[in-house]
Amino acid sequence: MIDNQTKLVFISYSRVKSDYVRSIVERLCSNGVQVLFDQYDLKHGDHLTPYMEQSVNNPDVDFVLVFSDKTYTAKANGRIGGVGIETTILCQEVYNKIDQKKVIPVVIEHDGDGPCIPTFLRDLFHVDFTGNDFEKQYESLLRTIYNKPEY
């Protein structure tokens, strides 16, 4: 499934699920995906906002994976904290480029109403890691990153 072209993804998430997201990031890295991830890239004293803005707007970034849980959804919808800043940047990508395929919602939590996805991402086809078919969903995500459709 992996080809010779390196793929670069930026990870957007809420720190509440940082250990879980890091485990997925480590797996992506083991599958040859290059990852921009604040836990790897930022050091004490670095500026968070420019890092997020540069990462989202970087033309070399193939995909922005938005790991969405209840906290991420609330912060995105309320434009709160780092998630709120990323949301403002990502909204431009999603709304201004109707044919965009760069932003991929990755659902990592459900609530009583279904998957936790911020309003601005609700109409995008998403990956859902919450069910019993995690491996199939992970493979689907990896196939999307490498443009290797199953069918």
C-alpha positions as a Markdown table, in Angstrom:
| # | Residue | x | y | z |
|---|---|---|---|---|
| 1 | Met | 0.0 | 0.0 | 0.0 |
| 2 | Ile | 2.9 | 2.4 | 0.7 |
| 3 | Asp | 4.6 | 4.0 | -2.4 |
| 4 | Asn | 7.8 | 5.8 | -2.7 |
| 5 | Gln | 6.3 | 9.3 | -2.3 |
| 6 | Thr | 6.4 | 10.5 | 1.3 |
| 7 | Lys | 3.1 | 11.9 | 2.5 |
| 8 | Leu | 3.0 | 14.7 | 5.1 |
| 9 | Val | 0.1 | 15.1 | 7.5 |
| 10 | Phe | -0.6 | 17.7 | 10.2 |
| 11 | Ile | -2.4 | 16.5 | 13.3 |
| 12 | Ser | -5.1 | 18.6 | 14.9 |
| 13 | Tyr | -6.6 | 17.4 | 18.2 |
| 14 | Ser | -7.5 | 18.3 | 21.7 |
| 15 | Arg | -5.0 | 17.5 | 24.4 |
| 16 | Val | -7.6 | 15.6 | 26.4 |
| 17 | Lys | -6.9 | 12.6 | 24.1 |
| 18 | Ser | -3.2 | 13.3 | 23.6 |
| 19 | Asp | -2.1 | 9.7 | 24.5 |
| 20 | Tyr | -4.6 | 8.1 | 22.2 |
| 21 | Val | -3.8 | 10.4 | 19.4 |
| 22 | Arg | -0.1 | 9.9 | 19.9 |
| 23 | Ser | -0.6 | 6.1 | 19.6 |
| 24 | Ile | -2.2 | 6.7 | 16.2 |
| 25 | Val | 0.5 | 9.1 | 15.1 |
| 26 | Glu | 3.2 | 6.5 | 16.0 |
| 27 | Arg | 1.4 | 4.0 | 13.9 |
| 28 | Leu | 1.1 | 6.4 | 11.0 |
| 29 | Cys | 4.8 | 7.0 | 11.3 |
| 30 | Ser | 5.5 | 3.3 | 11.2 |
| 31 | Asn | 3.5 | 3.2 | 8.0 |
| 32 | Gly | 5.8 | 5.7 | 6.4 |
| 33 | Val | 3.7 | 8.8 | 6.9 |
| 34 | Gln | 5.6 | 12.0 | 7.9 |
| 35 | Val | 3.7 | 13.8 | 10.6 |
| 36 | Leu | 3.7 | 17.4 | 11.9 |
| 37 | Phe | 2.6 | 16.9 | 15.5 |
| 38 | Asp | 3.1 | 19.4 | 18.3 |
| 39 | Gln | 4.2 | 16.8 | 20.8 |
| 40 | Tyr | 7.1 | 16.0 | 18.5 |
| 41 | Asp | 7.8 | 19.4 | 17.1 |
| 42 | Leu | 7.4 | 22.0 | 19.7 |
| 43 | Lys | 9.7 | 22.8 | 22.6 |
| 44 | His | 9.2 | 25.1 | 25.6 |
| 45 | Gly | 9.3 | 28.7 | 24.5 |
| 46 | Asp | 8.0 | 27.9 | 20.9 |
| 47 | His | 5.0 | 29.9 | 19.7 |
| 48 | Leu | 2.0 | 27.7 | 19.2 |
| 49 | Thr | -0.1 | 29.9 | 16.9 |
| 50 | Pro | 2.4 | 30.4 | 14.1 |
| 51 | Tyr | 3.2 | 26.6 | 14.2 |
| 52 | Met | -0.5 | 25.8 | 13.7 |
| 53 | Glu | -1.0 | 28.4 | 11.0 |
| 54 | Gln | 2.2 | 27.4 | 9.1 |
| 55 | Ser | 1.3 | 23.7 | 9.3 |
| 56 | Val | -2.2 | 24.1 | 8.1 |
| 57 | Asn | -1.2 | 26.4 | 5.3 |
| 58 | Asn | 1.9 | 24.6 | 4.3 |
| 59 | Pro | 1.5 | 23.5 | 0.6 |
| 60 | Asp | 3.7 | 20.4 | 1.3 |
| 61 | Val | 1.1 | 19.2 | 3.9 |
| 62 | Asp | -1.0 | 16.6 | 2.0 |
| 63 | Phe | -3.7 | 16.2 | 4.7 |
| 64 | Val | -4.8 | 17.7 | 8.0 |
| 65 | Leu | -6.2 | 15.0 | 10.2 |
| 66 | Val | -8.7 | 16.4 | 12.7 |
| 67 | Phe | -9.0 | 14.0 | 15.6 |
| 68 | Ser | -12.4 | 14.9 | 16.9 |
| 69 | Asp | -13.9 | 14.2 | 20.3 |
| 70 | Lys | -16.4 | 16.0 | 22.6 |
| 71 | Thr | -13.7 | 18.5 | 23.8 |
| 72 | Tyr | -12.4 | 19.2 | 20.3 |
| 73 | Thr | -15.9 | 19.7 | 19.0 |
| 74 | Ala | -16.8 | 22.1 | 21.9 |
| 75 | Lys | -13.6 | 24.1 | 21.5 |
| 76 | Ala | -13.9 | 24.2 | 17.7 |
| 77 | Asn | -17.6 | 25.3 | 17.8 |
| 78 | Gly | -16.8 | 27.9 | 20.5 |
| 79 | Arg | -13.5 | 29.0 | 18.9 |
| 80 | Ile | -11.7 | 28.3 | 22.2 |
| 81 | Gly | -7.9 | 27.9 | 22.7 |
| 82 | Gly | -5.6 | 26.3 | 20.2 |
| 83 | Val | -8.4 | 24.3 | 18.7 |
| 84 | Gly | -10.3 | 27.5 | 18.1 |
| 85 | Ile | -7.3 | 29.0 | 16.4 |
| 86 | Glu | -6.9 | 26.0 | 14.1 |
| 87 | Thr | -10.6 | 26.0 | 13.4 |
| 88 | Thr | -10.5 | 29.6 | 12.2 |
| 89 | Ile | -7.6 | 28.6 | 9.8 |
| 90 | Leu | -9.2 | 25.3 | 8.7 |
| 91 | Cys | -12.6 | 26.9 | 8.0 |
| 92 | Gln | -11.0 | 28.9 | 5.3 |
| 93 | Glu | -9.6 | 25.7 | 3.7 |
| 94 | Val | -13.0 | 23.9 | 4.0 |
| 95 | Tyr | -15.4 | 26.7 | 3.0 |
| 96 | Asn | -13.3 | 28.5 | 0.4 |
| 97 | Lys | -12.2 | 25.4 | -1.4 |
| 98 | Ile | -15.3 | 23.4 | -2.0 |
| 99 | Asp | -13.3 | 20.7 | -3.8 |
| 100 | Gln | -10.8 | 20.4 | -1.0 |
| 101 | Lys | -9.8 | 16.9 | 0.1 |
| 102 | Lys | -7.0 | 18.1 | 2.5 |
| 103 | Val | -9.0 | 18.1 | 5.8 |
| 104 | Ile | -10.1 | 14.7 | 7.0 |
| 105 | Pro | -12.2 | 14.4 | 10.2 |
| 106 | Val | -11.2 | 11.4 | 12.4 |
| 107 | Val | -13.9 | 10.7 | 14.9 |
| 108 | Ile | -12.6 | 9.3 | 18.2 |
| 109 | Glu | -15.7 | 9.8 | 20.4 |
| 110 | His | -19.5 | 9.7 | 20.1 |
| 111 | Asp | -22.1 | 11.3 | 22.3 |
| 112 | Gly | -25.8 | 10.7 | 22.5 |
| 113 | Asp | -26.4 | 12.4 | 19.1 |
| 114 | Gly | -23.7 | 10.4 | 17.2 |
| 115 | Pro | -20.2 | 11.2 | 16.1 |
| 116 | Cys | -18.6 | 14.2 | 17.7 |
| 117 | Ile | -17.7 | 16.5 | 14.8 |
| 118 | Pro | -17.5 | 20.3 | 14.8 |
| 119 | Thr | -20.1 | 22.1 | 12.7 |
| 120 | Phe | -17.7 | 23.2 | 10.0 |
| 121 | Leu | -16.7 | 19.6 | 9.3 |
| 122 | Arg | -20.0 | 17.8 | 9.5 |
| 123 | Asp | -20.6 | 17.5 | 5.8 |
| 124 | Leu | -17.1 | 16.0 | 5.1 |
| 125 | Phe | -16.8 | 12.2 | 4.8 |
| 126 | His | -15.1 | 11.1 | 8.0 |
| 127 | Val | -13.1 | 8.2 | 9.4 |
| 128 | Asp | -14.7 | 6.7 | 12.6 |
| 129 | Phe | -12.3 | 5.0 | 15.0 |
| 130 | Thr | -15.0 | 4.4 | 17.7 |
| 131 | Gly | -16.5 | 1.2 | 16.4 |
| 132 | Asn | -15.5 | -2.5 | 16.3 |
| 133 | Asp | -13.9 | -2.0 | 12.9 |
| 134 | Phe | -10.9 | 0.1 | 13.9 |
| 135 | Glu | -8.5 | -1.8 | 11.7 |
| 136 | Lys | -10.7 | -1.4 | 8.6 |
| 137 | Gln | -11.1 | 2.3 | 9.3 |
| 138 | Tyr | -7.4 | 2.7 | 9.9 |
| 139 | Glu | -6.6 | 1.0 | 6.6 |
| 140 | Ser | -9.1 | 3.2 | 4.9 |
| 141 | Leu | -7.4 | 6.3 | 6.3 |
| 142 | Leu | -4.0 | 5.0 | 5.2 |
| 143 | Arg | -5.3 | 4.2 | 1.7 |
| 144 | Thr | -6.7 | 7.8 | 1.5 |
| 145 | Ile | -3.3 | 9.2 | 2.5 |
| 146 | Tyr | -1.5 | 7.2 | -0.1 |
| 147 | Asn | -4.2 | 7.5 | -2.7 |
| 148 | Lys | -4.6 | 3.7 | -2.9 |
| 149 | Pro | -8.4 | 3.1 | -3.0 |
| 150 | Glu | -9.6 | -0.3 | -1.9 |
| 151 | Tyr | -11.8 | -0.6 | -5.0 |
